[in-house]
Amino acid sequence: MSVAERPNKLLKGATGDWEVVVGMEVHAQVTSKAKLFSGASTAFGNPPNSQVSLVDAAMPGMLPVINEECVRQAIRTGLGLKARIHLKSVFDRKNYFYPDLPQGYQISQEIVSKPDLRSAEEARAYLAKLRAILRYLGTCDGDMEKGSLRADVNVSVRRQGEPLGTRCEIKNVNSIRFIGQAIEYEARRQIGILEDGGRIEQETRLFDPGKGETRSMRNKEEAHDYRYFPDPDLLPLELTAEYVEALAGDLPELPDEKKARFIRDYGLSPYDAAVLVGERTTADFYEAVAKGRDAKTAANWVINELFGRLNKEGKGIEQSPISADQLGDILDLIAARVISGKIAKDLFEIVWSEGGDPWNIVETRGLKQVTDVSAIEKIIDEIIAANPDKLALEQLVGQVMRASAGKANPQAVNELLKRKLGI
């Protein structure tokens, strides 16, 4: 859906409605063991200045050499984003003072959107989707806390139908939640200034997550302030169409394609499919559980029981104490009517806390479902005798299940009670 086709979310001001316009510049660190222009390591968390090469330190005569793996990952990112890959690229120097930049200039590639976003919600969704695609591709780990992925957010406001307003750039926001907060605050700040008769100064701002507000960092430079010029030490990068096509043919299944397949092949709802494909690891976990089993039942257990418990304990799928094989075994025990749904949840807790093989646990702990009709009938007779006042069917079922410690087959309990009560 284009910008013109979708309904805009307007912010109400004292003098009327305002439209928020957002563009984003996302910095995604390429997954690679070495830097883009030197052989120095990119490992996170090492001591300061321990990963600096002679090239990085701008020693005389040290020339940069481009990292082929970074080029490969950049092309795969472009392909995954359905972008057109240019077969020829040139490198410009961006002269800009940084205290830790010996050369005195940057050489960078960035993922930049047009000012097509119209709300904080859209901006959050855009970045979340972009992050998911990068992680599926394996071209960026998307760890925003470590700075592997961060965003510069350009925000402006205008009356609907009017030209674009003056933008302010919020630098280096490292959380999807903070991006939403920063946009909301900045948009309302600008609206307040304009409605008071002021004008917006183009500037660079920072977001303070503690206070939930943006503050001025520096006046915004224009392109000419960066003094761009072609880098004399780096040759143009020329690719062959065959090389790009080979990379395109080796891309993994991406979130949208996987979601469509889950809906089509597994009969899942769009919501459940979207939850399961949010991360490649969760999608892989689900498919391992669903293989050869009822796909909808597998989705319910993965989303409700497993994800619910992981979220409660603040763990990711990689830290799950229950493997896909163990959860699959629990579903097999239910399908074989060896255990009931209630016992299955108890078994889930045991495996989560203690580990072990679900089939062995059921056998050694006597968790098998009682299917012996005579044994169930005996419990029913005792319950009815102890309750001379007529109880509702649901109440009787509950008492029978409690008396059997949840082991009685629920279907058999219902059928026997109905027969005895003449229902």
KELUM-908500 format. One record per residue: residue in three letters; x, y, z of N, C-alpha, C in turn. Coordinates in steps of 0.2 Angstrom, whole numbers, padded with zeros to 4 digits, always signed. Last residue first. Layout:
% KELUM-908500
ALAXYZXYZXYZ/...
This chain:
% KELUM-908500
ILE-0143-0194+0153-0143-0188+0149-0142-0190+0142/GLY-0143-0203+0164-0148-0203+0159-0148-0197+0154/LEU-0132-0204+0172-0137-0198+0173-0143-0198+0169/LYS-0125-0214+0166-0128-0215+0172-0133-0210+0174/ARG-0122-0208+0153-0126-0214+0153-0129-0215+0160/LYS-0114-0197+0157-0121-0196+0154-0125-0202+0154/LEU-0103-0203+0163-0108-0199+0167-0115-0198+0164/LEU-0098-0210+0152-0100-0214+0158-0105-0210+0162/GLU-0094-0199+0144-0098-0204+0142-0102-0208+0147/ASN-0085-0192+0153-0091-0189+0150-0096-0194+0148/VAL-0075-0202+0154-0078-0199+0160-0085-0196+0158/ALA-0070-0203+0141-0073-0209+0145-0077-0206+0151/GLN-0064-0191+0140-0070-0193+0135-0074-0199+0138/PRO-0054-0190+0149-0060-0186+0150-0066-0188+0145/ASN-0047-0203+0158-0049-0201+0151-0055-0197+0151/ALA-0039-0199+0173-0045-0202+0170-0046-0199+0163/LYS-0030-0191+0179-0028-0197+0175-0033-0200+0171/GLY-0032-0182+0189-0031-0179+0182-0030-0185+0177/ALA-0034-0188+0200-0028-0185+0199-0026-0183+0192/SER-0046-0193+0202-0042-0197+0198-0035-0194+0197/ALA-0052-0183+0208-0052-0189+0212-0047-0194+0208/ARG-0053-0173+0197-0049-0172+0203-0047-0179+0207/MET-0062-0180+0189-0055-0179+0187-0050-0177+0193/VAL-0073-0180+0197-0070-0186+0195-0063-0185+0192/GLN-0075-0166+0198-0074-0170+0204-0071-0177+0202/GLY-0078-0162+0184-0072-0159+0188-0070-0164+0194/VAL-0089-0170+0182-0083-0171+0178-0077-0169+0182/LEU-0098-0163+0191-0096-0170+0192-0090-0172+0188/GLN-0099-0151+0185-0096-0151+0192-0094-0158+0193/GLU-0104-0154+0172-0098-0151+0173-0095-0151+0180/LEU-0117-0158+0176-0112-0163+0173-0105-0160+0174/ALA-0122-0153+0193-0122-0152+0185-0116-0156+0183/LEU-0129-0164+0205-0124-0159+0203-0124-0158+0195/LYS-0142-0167+0216-0140-0167+0209-0135-0162+0207/ASP-0137-0173+0232-0140-0168+0228-0137-0168+0221/PRO-0128-0183+0235-0135-0185+0234-0139-0179+0230/ASN-0113-0187+0233-0117-0180+0232-0124-0182+0230/ALA-0108-0199+0235-0106-0194+0240-0109-0187+0239/ALA-0112-0206+0224-0115-0208+0231-0113-0202+0236/ILE-0105-0200+0214-0112-0199+0214-0115-0200+0221/ILE-0092-0204+0218-0093-0197+0218-0101-0196+0218/GLU-0093-0218+0217-0091-0215+0223-0093-0208+0223/ASP-0096-0219+0203-0101-0221+0208-0099-0218+0215/ILE-0083-0214+0198-0090-0210+0197-0095-0212+0202/ILE-0074-0224+0202-0074-0217+0204-0080-0213+0204/LYS-0080-0235+0194-0079-0235+0201-0079-0228+0205/GLU-0077-0230+0181-0084-0231+0184-0085-0231+0191/ILE-0064-0231+0180-0067-0224+0180-0074-0225+0183/ALA-0062-0245+0181-0059-0241+0186-0062-0234+0186/SER-0069-0249+0170-0072-0251+0176-0069-0247+0182/VAL-0062-0243+0159-0069-0241+0160-0071-0243+0167/ASP-0046-0238+0158-0050-0244+0161-0057-0241+0163/THR-0038-0227+0156-0043-0228+0151-0047-0234+0153/VAL-0029-0215+0164-0033-0221+0165-0038-0222+0160/GLN-0013-0210+0157-0020-0209+0158-0024-0215+0159/LYS+0002-0211+0167-0002-0213+0161-0010-0212+0163/LEU+0011-0207+0176+0007-0202+0174+0002-0204+0168/GLY+0021-0214+0184+0014-0216+0184+0009-0211+0182/ARG+0034-0211+0183+0030-0208+0188+0023-0209+0188/THR+0039-0219+0172+0041-0220+0179+0037-0217+0185/GLU+0031-0215+0161+0031-0222+0163+0033-0223+0171/VAL+0033-0201+0160+0026-0204+0161+0026-0211+0164/ILE+0047-0202+0158+0044-0198+0164+0037-0201+0165/ASN+0048-0208+0146+0051-0212+0152+0048-0209+0158/TRP+0043-0198+0138+0040-0205+0138+0042-0209+0144/PRO+0051-0187+0140+0044-0187+0142+0041-0194+0142/ASP+0067-0188+0147+0063-0190+0141+0056-0191+0143/GLY+0074-0172+0154+0072-0179+0154+0068-0181+0148/GLY+0071-0158+0165+0073-0161+0159+0071-0169+0159/GLU+0066-0151+0176+0071-0156+0177+0074-0159+0171/SER+0058-0140+0171+0062-0140+0177+0068-0145+0178/TRP+0052-0145+0159+0055-0138+0159+0060-0138+0165/VAL+0047-0157+0163+0053-0157+0158+0056-0150+0158/ILE+0037-0153+0172+0043-0157+0174+0049-0157+0170/GLU+0029-0145+0164+0033-0142+0169+0038-0146+0172/PHE+0024-0155+0155+0028-0149+0152+0032-0146+0158/LEU+0017-0162+0164+0023-0165+0161+0028-0160+0158/ASP+0006-0154+0166+0011-0156+0172+0017-0158+0169/LYS+0001-0154+0153+0004-0147+0156+0008-0149+0162/ALA-0002-0167+0152+0003-0164+0148+0006-0158+0150/ILE-0013-0168+0161-0006-0171+0163-0001-0169+0159/LYS-0022-0161+0154-0020-0158+0160-0013-0161+0162/GLY-0024-0169+0142-0021-0162+0141-0019-0159+0148/SER-0018-0186+0147-0023-0181+0145-0020-0174+0144/ILE-0008-0199+0139-0009-0194+0144-0015-0189+0142/VAL-0010-0207+0129-0007-0210+0134-0008-0205+0140/ARG-0016-0204+0117-0020-0204+0122-0017-0208+0128/ALA-0008-0200+0107-0009-0208+0108-0013-0209+0114/ALA-0008-0187+0108-0011-0190+0102-0012-0197+0103/ILE+0000-0185+0120-0007-0183+0120-0011-0187+0114/LEU+0012-0190+0115+0009-0194+0121+0001-0192+0121/ASP+0015-0181+0105+0014-0188+0103+0010-0192+0109/LEU+0017-0170+0113+0011-0170+0109+0010-0177+0106/ILE+0029-0174+0120+0023-0172+0124+0017-0173+0119/ASP+0037-0175+0108+0036-0181+0112+0030-0180+0116/GLY+0039-0161+0105+0035-0165+0101+0033-0172+0104/LEU+0046-0157+0116+0039-0154+0116+0035-0159+0111/GLN+0058-0164+0113+0054-0165+0119+0047-0163+0119/ASP+0062-0158+0101+0060-0165+0101+0056-0167+0108/ALA+0064-0145+0104+0058-0146+0100+0057-0154+0100/SER+0067-0144+0122+0069-0144+0115+0063-0146+0111/ILE+0066-0134+0136+0063-0139+0132+0065-0139+0125/PRO+0073-0123+0140+0075-0129+0143+0072-0135+0140/SER+0078-0111+0128+0073-0115+0131+0075-0121+0134/GLN+0087-0102+0123+0088-0104+0130+0083-0108+0133/GLU+0082-0099+0111+0089-0102+0111+0090-0105+0118/ILE+0071-0091+0113+0070-0098+0111+0077-0102+0112/GLY+0075-0082+0128+0074-0082+0121+0073-0090+0119/LYS+0067-0077+0144+0072-0081+0140+0070-0081+0132/GLY+0059-0072+0154+0064-0067+0151+0069-0071+0147/GLU+0050-0079+0160+0056-0080+0163+0062-0076+0159/LYS+0039-0076+0152+0038-0075+0159+0045-0075+0163/ASN+0043-0080+0140+0042-0073+0141+0042-0072+0148/LEU+0043-0094+0141+0049-0091+0140+0049-0083+0141/ARG+0030-0096+0144+0034-0098+0149+0041-0094+0148/GLY+0024-0092+0131+0022-0089+0137+0027-0090+0143/PHE+0031-0101+0122+0032-0094+0122+0030-0090+0128/LEU+0025-0113+0127+0032-0112+0127+0034-0105+0127/GLU+0010-0111+0127+0014-0114+0133+0021-0112+0133/ASN+0007-0103+0115+0004-0102+0122+0009-0105+0128/ILE+0016-0107+0105+0014-0100+0106+0012-0099+0113/VAL+0017-0121+0106+0023-0117+0105+0022-0110+0107/TRP+0004-0125+0106+0008-0127+0112+0015-0123+0111/ASN-0002-0121+0094-0005-0119+0101+0000-0120+0106/ALA+0006-0127+0085+0007-0120+0085+0004-0118+0092/ALA+0002-0141+0087+0009-0139+0088+0010-0131+0089/THR-0011-0139+0083-0010-0141+0090-0002-0139+0092/LYS-0009-0137+0069-0012-0132+0073-0011-0133+0081/ALA-0002-0148+0065+0001-0142+0064-0002-0137+0069/ASP+0000-0164+0071-0005-0159+0069-0002-0152+0070/ARG+0016-0170+0064+0011-0170+0069+0005-0165+0067/GLY+0026-0170+0055+0023-0177+0056+0017-0176+0062/LYS+0033-0156+0063+0034-0161+0058+0031-0168+0060/ALA+0031-0147+0073+0025-0149+0069+0026-0154+0064/VAL+0044-0146+0079+0038-0148+0083+0033-0151+0078/ALA+0050-0140+0068+0053-0146+0070+0048-0150+0075/GLU+0043-0128+0066+0043-0133+0061+0046-0140+0063/TYR+0047-0121+0078+0040-0124+0077+0040-0129+0072/PHE+0061-0119+0076+0058-0123+0082+0051-0126+0080/ASP+0060-0111+0065+0063-0117+0064+0061-0122+0070/ALA+0054-0100+0071+0051-0103+0065+0053-0110+0064/THR+0063-0096+0080+0057-0098+0082+0053-0102+0077/THR+0074-0093+0072+0075-0098+0076+0068-0101+0079/ARG+0069-0082+0064+0070-0088+0061+0071-0094+0066/GLU+0055-0073+0071+0062-0075+0072+0064-0081+0068/GLY+0042-0073+0067+0045-0067+0069+0053-0067+0070/VAL+0035-0084+0064+0040-0082+0059+0044-0076+0061/LEU+0025-0084+0074+0030-0090+0073+0036-0088+0069/VAL+0017-0073+0072+0021-0074+0078+0026-0079+0077/ALA+0012-0076+0059+0016-0070+0060+0020-0071+0067/ALA+0004-0087+0062+0009-0088+0058+0014-0082+0058/ASP-0006-0082+0071-0001-0087+0073+0005-0087+0069/TYR-0012-0072+0061-0009-0070+0068-0004-0075+0070/PRO-0017-0080+0051-0012-0075+0050-0008-0073+0056/SER-0018-0098+0057-0021-0091+0056-0015-0086+0054/LEU-0013-0112+0047-0012-0108+0053-0016-0101+0052/GLY-0011-0122+0038-0018-0120+0040-0018-0116+0046/TYR+0001-0126+0033-0001-0129+0040-0008-0127+0042/ASP+0001-0121+0020+0002-0128+0021+0000-0131+0028/ARG-0003-0107+0022-0006-0112+0016-0005-0119+0018/ILE+0003-0102+0033-0004-0101+0032-0007-0107+0027/PHE+0016-0105+0030+0013-0108+0036+0005-0108+0036/ARG+0018-0098+0018+0018-0105+0018+0015-0108+0024/ALA+0017-0085+0023+0012-0087+0018+0012-0095+0018/LYS+0028-0085+0031+0022-0084+0034+0016-0086+0029/LYS+0039-0086+0022+0037-0092+0027+0031-0091+0030/GLU+0038-0074+0015+0037-0081+0011+0035-0086+0016/ASP+0040-0065+0026+0034-0065+0022+0033-0072+0018/PRO+0054-0070+0030+0048-0070+0034+0041-0070+0031/LEU+0062-0080+0017+0062-0075+0022+0055-0074+0025/GLU+0073-0094+0015+0066-0092+0014+0065-0086+0020/PRO+0089-0088+0010+0085-0092+0013+0078-0090+0012/LEU+0098-0087-0006+0095-0084-0001+0090-0089+0003/ASP+0104-0092-0018+0105-0095-0012+0102-0092-0006/GLY+0101-0084-0029+0098-0091-0029+0100-0095-0022/ALA+0108-0073-0026+0101-0072-0026+0098-0080-0025/LEU+0121-0077-0029+0119-0075-0022+0112-0075-0021/ALA+0120-0078-0043+0122-0084-0038+0120-0083-0031/GLU+0117-0065-0046+0112-0070-0047+0114-0077-0043/VAL+0130-0059-0043+0124-0057-0040+0118-0062-0040/TYR+0138-0066-0053+0139-0066-0046+0133-0065-0041/GLU+0132-0062-0065+0132-0069-0063+0133-0070-0056/ALA+0135-0049-0066+0128-0051-0065+0127-0058-0063/THR+0149-0044-0056+0146-0047-0062+0139-0049-0061/LEU+0154-0028-0050+0152-0035-0049+0149-0037-0056/GLU+0166-0017-0044+0163-0019-0050+0161-0026-0049/LEU+0170-0003-0036+0169-0010-0035+0164-0012-0040/PRO+0184+0008-0039+0177+0006-0039+0176-0001-0039/LEU+0197+0008-0026+0195+0007-0033+0188+0006-0033/LEU+0203+0019-0014+0199+0013-0016+0196+0013-0023/ASP+0210+0030-0013+0213+0024-0011+0209+0018-0012/PRO+0203+0042-0015+0208+0040-0020+0211+0033-0019/ASP+0186+0044-0015+0191+0041-0011+0197+0039-0016/PRO+0178+0059-0020+0180+0052-0022+0186+0050-0018/PHE+0171+0069-0007+0175+0068-0013+0177+0061-0014/TYR+0161+0080+0003+0162+0073+0000+0167+0074-0006/ARG+0160+0089+0014+0165+0089+0009+0167+0083+0006/TYR+0150+0091+0023+0154+0085+0024+0160+0085+0019/ASP+0143+0102+0019+0147+0103+0025+0152+0097+0026/HIS+0135+0099+0009+0141+0102+0007+0146+0103+0013/ALA+0124+0093+0015+0129+0089+0012+0135+0092+0011/GLU+0123+0102+0031+0120+0100+0025+0126+0096+0021/GLU+0121+0099+0049+0125+0100+0043+0121+0098+0037/LYS+0111+0105+0062+0112+0100+0057+0116+0103+0051/ASN+0118+0109+0077+0115+0111+0071+0116+0106+0066/ARG+0117+0096+0090+0121+0101+0086+0117+0103+0080/MET+0108+0092+0100+0115+0090+0100+0119+0095+0096/SER+0094+0095+0110+0098+0097+0105+0105+0094+0106/ARG+0084+0081+0115+0087+0087+0117+0092+0088+0111/THR+0068+0072+0118+0074+0073+0114+0077+0080+0116/GLU+0063+0061+0132+0062+0067+0128+0069+0068+0124/GLY+0062+0052+0143+0058+0051+0137+0057+0058+0133/LYS+0071+0052+0153+0066+0057+0153+0061+0057+0148/GLY+0078+0040+0149+0076+0041+0156+0071+0046+0156/PRO+0081+0042+0135+0076+0037+0137+0074+0038+0144/ASP+0084+0055+0126+0085+0053+0133+0080+0048+0135/PHE+0090+0057+0110+0084+0055+0114+0087+0052+0121/LEU+0097+0071+0102+0098+0065+0105+0091+0063+0109/ARG+0097+0080+0085+0095+0079+0092+0097+0072+0095/THR+0102+0092+0074+0103+0085+0076+0101+0085+0083/GLU+0091+0103+0065+0096+0101+0069+0097+0094+0071/GLN+0082+0116+0058+0085+0110+0057+0091+0108+0061/GLU+0070+0124+0068+0077+0124+0066+0080+0117+0064/ILE+0054+0129+0066+0058+0123+0067+0065+0124+0064/ARG+0047+0144+0073+0049+0140+0067+0054+0134+0069/GLY+0032+0150+0081+0039+0149+0080+0041+0145+0074/GLY+0019+0150+0085+0021+0155+0080+0029+0155+0079/ASP+0014+0140+0092+0016+0146+0096+0019+0151+0091/GLU+0013+0130+0083+0007+0133+0085+0008+0139+0089/LEU+0027+0127+0082+0024+0130+0076+0017+0133+0078/ILE+0029+0121+0095+0033+0127+0093+0029+0131+0087/GLY+0021+0110+0095+0020+0116+0100+0023+0122+0098/ILE+0026+0102+0085+0019+0105+0084+0018+0111+0089/GLN+0038+0099+0090+0038+0103+0085+0031+0106+0084/ARG+0034+0091+0101+0038+0097+0102+0037+0102+0096/ARG+0027+0081+0094+0023+0085+0098+0027+0092+0100/ALA+0038+0075+0088+0033+0077+0084+0028+0082+0088/GLU+0046+0071+0099+0048+0076+0094+0043+0079+0090/TYR+0037+0061+0105+0039+0067+0109+0042+0072+0104/GLU+0036+0051+0095+0030+0054+0098+0032+0061+0101/ILE+0049+0048+0092+0045+0051+0087+0039+0055+0090/ALA+0053+0042+0105+0057+0048+0102+0053+0052+0097/GLN+0045+0031+0106+0044+0037+0111+0047+0043+0108/GLY+0049+0023+0095+0042+0026+0095+0041+0032+0100/ILE+0062+0021+0099+0061+0025+0092+0054+0028+0092/PHE+0061+0014+0110+0063+0021+0111+0062+0025+0104/ARG+0057+0002+0104+0052+0005+0109+0054+0012+0109/ILE+0069-0002+0098+0062-0001+0094+0057+0003+0098/SER+0084+0006+0101+0078+0002+0104+0072+0003+0100/ASN+0094+0016+0100+0096+0009+0100+0090+0004+0102/VAL+0097+0030+0089+0092+0027+0094+0093+0019+0094/ASN+0106+0039+0083+0108+0033+0086+0103+0031+0091/LYS+0098+0055+0083+0104+0051+0081+0104+0045+0086/ILE+0085+0063+0075+0087+0060+0081+0092+0055+0080/GLU+0084+0078+0065+0087+0071+0065+0088+0069+0072/CYS+0070+0087+0060+0076+0086+0065+0078+0079+0065/ARG+0064+0096+0045+0065+0090+0049+0071+0091+0054/THR+0051+0107+0040+0059+0106+0042+0060+0100+0047/GLY+0038+0098+0030+0041+0103+0035+0049+0102+0036/LEU+0033+0097+0014+0036+0094+0019+0039+0099+0024/PRO+0017+0106+0010+0024+0103+0008+0027+0101+0015/GLU+0001+0100+0014+0006+0105+0013+0013+0102+0012/GLY-0008+0089+0017-0008+0092+0010-0003+0097+0009/GLN-0010+0093+0034-0011+0088+0028-0011+0092+0022/ARG+0004+0102+0041-0003+0101+0040-0004+0097+0034/ARG+0018+0093+0048+0015+0098+0043+0007+0097+0043/VAL+0034+0089+0055+0027+0089+0055+0024+0094+0050/SER+0048+0077+0055+0045+0083+0054+0037+0083+0054/VAL+0062+0067+0059+0055+0069+0060+0053+0076+0058/ASN+0073+0054+0056+0071+0061+0054+0064+0062+0055/VAL+0083+0044+0066+0076+0046+0064+0075+0053+0062/ASP+0095+0032+0065+0094+0039+0065+0087+0041+0062/ALA+0097+0017+0073+0093+0021+0068+0094+0028+0070/ARG+0106+0001+0074+0103+0007+0077+0100+0012+0072/LEU+0114-0014+0077+0108-0011+0074+0106-0005+0077/SER+0124-0016+0086+0124-0019+0079+0119-0016+0075/GLY+0124-0011+0099+0125-0006+0094+0125-0009+0087/LYS+0120-0019+0109+0127-0019+0108+0129-0014+0102/GLU+0106-0018+0108+0109-0016+0114+0117-0015+0113/MET+0103-0023+0096+0102-0016+0097+0106-0013+0103/ASP+0107-0035+0086+0108-0034+0093+0108-0026+0094/GLY+0107-0040+0072+0102-0036+0075+0102-0034+0082/ASP+0117-0046+0066+0114-0050+0071+0108-0046+0074/CYS+0116-0047+0048+0117-0043+0054+0114-0046+0060/THR+0115-0057+0039+0119-0052+0037+0120-0047+0043/GLY+0106-0068+0040+0112-0069+0043+0117-0063+0042/LEU+0093-0067+0035+0098-0068+0030+0105-0069+0034/TYR+0086-0066+0047+0085-0072+0043+0091-0073+0038/ARG+0091-0053+0051+0093-0059+0055+0091-0065+0051/LEU+0086-0045+0041+0093-0045+0042+0095-0051+0046/ILE+0072-0047+0044+0075-0049+0037+0082-0050+0038/ALA+0071-0041+0057+0069-0048+0056+0072-0051+0049/ARG+0074-0028+0054+0078-0032+0058+0077-0039+0057/LEU+0063-0024+0046+0070-0024+0043+0074-0028+0047/LYS+0053-0026+0055+0053-0030+0049+0060-0030+0046/ALA+0056-0016+0065+0056-0023+0067+0056-0028+0061/LEU+0056-0005+0057+0062-0007+0059+0062-0014+0062/TYR+0042-0004+0054+0047-0004+0048+0054-0007+0051/ALA+0036-0003+0066+0035-0009+0062+0040-0010+0057/ARG+0041+0009+0070+0043+0003+0074+0042-0003+0070/ALA+0035+0017+0060+0042+0017+0061+0044+0011+0065/GLU+0021+0015+0063+0024+0013+0057+0032+0012+0057/GLU+0021+0021+0076+0019+0014+0075+0022+0011+0068/ALA+0023+0034+0073+0028+0031+0077+0027+0023+0076/SER+0019+0038+0056+0018+0038+0063+0023+0034+0066/ARG+0022+0038+0042+0018+0043+0045+0016+0042+0052/LEU+0036+0036+0030+0032+0034+0037+0028+0039+0040/ASP+0043+0041+0020+0037+0038+0018+0033+0036+0025/PRO+0055+0048+0016+0051+0050+0021+0044+0048+0020/LYS+0065+0033+0012+0062+0040+0010+0057+0042+0015/SER+0078+0026+0021+0071+0026+0018+0070+0033+0016/VAL+0094+0018+0019+0090+0024+0020+0083+0024+0017/ILE+0107+0010+0025+0101+0009+0023+0096+0015+0024/GLU+0124+0015+0020+0119+0015+0025+0112+0013+0021/GLN+0141+0015+0021+0135+0013+0017+0130+0013+0022/SER+0156+0025+0022+0151+0021+0025+0145+0020+0019/ILE+0170+0032+0028+0168+0028+0022+0162+0024+0024/GLN+0175+0047+0036+0171+0041+0036+0171+0038+0029/TYR+0190+0056+0041+0184+0055+0037+0181+0048+0038/GLY+0201+0056+0049+0197+0062+0049+0192+0062+0044/GLN+0209+0046+0053+0209+0048+0046+0206+0055+0045/PRO+0206+0043+0066+0212+0046+0064+0212+0049+0057/LEU+0193+0046+0076+0194+0044+0069+0200+0047+0066/ASP+0189+0049+0088+0192+0043+0088+0193+0041+0080/PRO+0183+0062+0087+0189+0061+0091+0193+0055+0090/TYR+0178+0067+0071+0177+0062+0077+0183+0062+0080/PHE+0173+0078+0059+0177+0077+0064+0174+0072+0069/TYR+0172+0073+0042+0168+0074+0048+0173+0073+0054/ASN+0171+0069+0025+0175+0072+0030+0171+0075+0036/LYS+0168+0055+0017+0164+0060+0021+0168+0063+0026/ARG+0174+0049+0002+0175+0051+0009+0171+0056+0011/ASP+0165+0037-0008+0167+0044-0007+0169+0045+0000/PHE+0167+0024-0020+0167+0026-0013+0169+0033-0012/VAL+0156+0016-0031+0162+0020-0030+0161+0023-0023/SER+0150+0002-0040+0149+0006-0034+0156+0010-0033/LYS+0140-0007-0051+0146-0003-0050+0145+0002-0045/LEU+0129-0014-0051+0135-0018-0053+0141-0014-0052/HIS+0116-0012-0039+0120-0009-0044+0127-0013-0045/ILE+0102-0021-0037+0109-0021-0035+0113-0018-0041/ARG+0087-0016-0030+0090-0017-0036+0098-0016-0035/ALA+0079-0025-0017+0082-0019-0020+0085-0021-0026/LYS+0073-0035-0008+0070-0034-0015+0073-0027-0018/LEU+0080-0037+0003+0076-0032+0004+0072-0030-0003/GLY+0088-0048-0002+0083-0049+0003+0078-0044+0004/LEU+0097-0040-0009+0093-0045-0012+0087-0047-0008/GLY+0104-0033+0001+0100-0029-0004+0095-0034-0008/THR+0110-0043+0008+0105-0039+0011+0100-0035+0006/ARG+0118-0048-0002+0113-0053+0000+0108-0048+0004/ILE+0127-0037-0003+0123-0039-0009+0117-0043-0006/ALA+0133-0038+0010+0129-0032+0008+0124-0033+0002/GLN+0139-0050+0010+0134-0049+0014+0129-0043+0012/ARG+0149-0047+0000+0144-0053-0001+0138-0052+0003/VAL+0156-0037+0006+0153-0036+0000+0147-0041-0001/CYS+0161-0044+0017+0156-0039+0018+0153-0037+0012/GLU+0170-0053+0010+0164-0056+0014+0159-0050+0015/GLU+0180-0044+0005+0175-0048+0001+0169-0050+0004/ASN+0184-0029+0011+0183-0036+0013+0178-0039+0009/ILE+0196-0019+0003+0189-0020+0004+0189-0028+0006/VAL+0210-0011+0010+0208-0016+0005+0201-0018+0007/PRO+0218+0005+0013+0213+0000+0014+0212-0005+0008/LEU+0236+0006+0015+0230+0007+0011+0225+0002+0013/MET+0248+0015+0023+0244+0009+0024+0237+0010+0020/GLY+0256+0026+0022+0257+0021+0017+0253+0015+0018/PRO+0256+0030+0039+0258+0032+0032+0259+0026+0028/MET+0241+0025+0048+0248+0025+0048+0250+0027+0040/ALA+0228+0024+0053+0230+0029+0048+0237+0030+0047/ALA+0223+0014+0060+0227+0020+0064+0229+0025+0059/ASP+0218+0005+0051+0213+0009+0056+0217+0015+0059/VAL+0230+0000+0046+0226+0004+0042+0221+0008+0046/LEU+0235-0006+0057+0239+0000+0055+0235+0004+0050/SER+0221-0010+0067+0226-0012+0063+0230-0005+0061/VAL+0214-0014+0083+0216-0008+0078+0222-0010+0074/GLN+0209-0020+0094+0207-0022+0088+0208-0017+0083/SER+0212-0013+0106+0215-0020+0105+0213-0023+0098/ASN+0206-0002+0110+0212-0001+0106+0215-0008+0105/PRO+0198-0008+0124+0199-0003+0119+0205-0003+0116/PRO+0195-0026+0125+0197-0020+0127+0198-0015+0122/ASN+0179-0033+0117+0186-0034+0119+0189-0027+0121/GLY+0166-0033+0113+0167-0033+0120+0175-0033+0122/PHE+0165-0042+0098+0162-0037+0103+0165-0038+0110/ALA+0176-0043+0084+0173-0046+0090+0171-0041+0095/THR+0182-0039+0073+0176-0035+0075+0172-0038+0081/SER+0199-0037+0069+0194-0041+0072+0188-0036+0073/ALA+0207-0031+0054+0206-0031+0062+0200-0034+0063/GLY+0210-0030+0041+0209-0037+0044+0208-0037+0051/SER+0200-0017+0033+0206-0020+0036+0205-0027+0039/PHE+0187-0013+0029+0193-0011+0025+0200-0013+0028/LEU+0178-0019+0037+0176-0018+0030+0183-0017+0026/LYS+0185-0031+0049+0182-0025+0047+0181-0024+0040/ALA+0180-0049+0051+0185-0043+0051+0181-0037+0048/LYS+0169-0057+0052+0175-0058+0057+0180-0052+0057/SER+0153-0051+0050+0159-0052+0047+0164-0053+0053/THR+0138-0044+0047+0141-0050+0051+0147-0052+0047/VAL+0137-0026+0047+0138-0032+0043+0141-0038+0048/GLN+0127-0016+0056+0134-0019+0056+0134-0026+0053/ALA+0116-0004+0050+0117-0011+0052+0124-0014+0051/HIS+0108+0010+0053+0115+0007+0053+0115+0000+0055/VAL+0095+0018+0044+0097+0012+0049+0104+0010+0048/GLU+0086+0032+0044+0093+0029+0042+0095+0024+0047/MET+0070+0036+0040+0074+0033+0044+0081+0031+0041/GLY+0057+0048+0041+0062+0045+0037+0067+0042+0042/VAL+0041+0054+0044+0047+0051+0047+0050+0047+0041/VAL+0029+0066+0048+0032+0063+0042+0039+0060+0045/VAL+0013+0068+0054+0019+0067+0056+0023+0063+0050/GLU+0001+0081+0053+0003+0075+0050+0011+0074+0052/TRP-0011+0088+0064-0005+0088+0061-0003+0081+0058/ASP-0026+0098+0066-0023+0091+0066-0016+0092+0062/GLY-0028+0112+0077-0030+0108+0072-0025+0101+0072/THR-0023+0120+0088-0025+0123+0082-0028+0119+0076/ALA-0017+0111+0097-0022+0116+0099-0026+0119+0093/GLY-0017+0095+0088-0014+0101+0091-0019+0105+0094/LYS-0017+0078+0086-0021+0084+0087-0017+0089+0091/LEU-0010+0069+0072-0009+0071+0079-0013+0078+0080/LEU-0016+0056+0062-0015+0063+0063-0014+0064+0071/LYS-0012+0043+0052-0013+0044+0059-0011+0052+0060/ASN-0019+0041+0036-0014+0043+0040-0017+0044+0047/PRO-0023+0026+0026-0026+0032+0030-0020+0034+0035/ARG-0015+0024+0010-0016+0022+0017-0019+0028+0021/GLU-0012+0029-0002-0018+0025-0002-0020+0023+0006/ALA+0000+0037-0002-0006+0040-0004-0013+0036-0002/VAL+0009+0027+0001+0008+0032+0006+0001+0035+0005/SER+0003+0011-0005+0007+0017-0005+0005+0022+0000/MET+0004-0006+0000+0000+0000+0000+0004+0006+0000/
